[in-house]
């Protein structure tokens, strides 16, 4: 059995998942700010980043890269 998981692809996914965490932390911190305008800007930017990371991960999963499936060939 061979593993068709590309190591660099896996590293890219780990990086993308870390971005999800970072964006979440940014949103969480923004909710604690006294300046609502700055908070809303941070949240809006973080949501954009979250959406981009989620789309990148979803497309990778659909292509099978993230799953690193084994084949019997």
HUSULBEL-V915064 format. One record per residue. N is the residue number from 0. RES is the residue in three letters. OMEGA is omega in whole degrees, -180 to 180 (NA if undefined). Layout:
# HUSULBEL-V915064
N	RES	OMEGA
N	RES	OMEGA
This chain:
# HUSULBEL-V915064
0	UNK	178
1	UNK	179
2	UNK	-177
3	UNK	178
4	UNK	177
5	UNK	-176
6	UNK	-179
7	UNK	178
8	UNK	180
9	UNK	178
10	UNK	178
11	UNK	179
12	UNK	178
13	UNK	178
14	UNK	-179
15	UNK	179
16	UNK	177
17	UNK	177
18	UNK	178
19	UNK	180
20	UNK	-179
21	UNK	178
22	UNK	179
23	UNK	179
24	UNK	179
25	UNK	178
26	UNK	-180
27	UNK	179
28	UNK	-179
29	UNK	-180
30	UNK	-180
31	UNK	-178
32	UNK	176
33	UNK	-179
34	UNK	-174
35	UNK	180
36	UNK	178
37	UNK	180
38	UNK	-179
39	UNK	177
40	UNK	179
41	UNK	-179
42	UNK	180
43	UNK	180
44	UNK	180
45	UNK	178
46	UNK	176
47	UNK	179
48	UNK	178
49	UNK	-180
50	UNK	-180
51	UNK	180
52	UNK	179
53	UNK	179
54	UNK	179
55	UNK	179
56	UNK	180
57	UNK	-179
58	UNK	177
59	UNK	179
60	UNK	179
61	UNK	179
62	UNK	178
63	UNK	-177
64	UNK	-176
65	UNK	-177
66	UNK	178
67	UNK	-176
68	UNK	176
69	UNK	178
70	UNK	-178
71	UNK	-176
72	UNK	NA
